[in-house]
């Protein structure tokens, strides 16, 4: 697989996993047994969950597209890969949470 294709796959996975994370966060914090640990985001999730979901998806996607557009730079390529790895690990966490509840 070419490097350009790997970056494109990373971008797509990052955007999809980020959207799933936003949805699962609201579902399991607002309507489920989990609590938000971030004191700044807790009220936003509680009272304006649509704003939280939109903001999270919009800004992370915007940043990911910026990193993808700069993929020839080693630091941008590294950050894109690390973010994708982070969100992949986060999907394993959500799988564990969903299966254990």
Buried (B, 14 or more C-beta within 10 A) or exposed (E): EEEEEBBBEBBEBBBEBBBBBBBBBBBBBBEBEBEBEEEEBEEBBEEEBEEBBEBBBEEBBEBBBEBBEBBEEEEBBEBBBEBBEEBEEBBEEBEEBEEEE
